[in-house]
């Protein structure tokens, strides 16, 4: 009976953990692609491109 009271919170916690994991992976992919594109555009990128 006690489990049914905590089940919704457990489910929400698991969903949040998964969303955070996916968000971190997407941020990492975004950073990597930004670095790659910056290198491909210019061999010596200026400060604007690095940010």
ABEGO torsion letter per residue (X at the ends): XAAAAAAAAAAAAAAAAAAAAAAAAAAAAAAAAAAAAAAAABABBBAAAAX
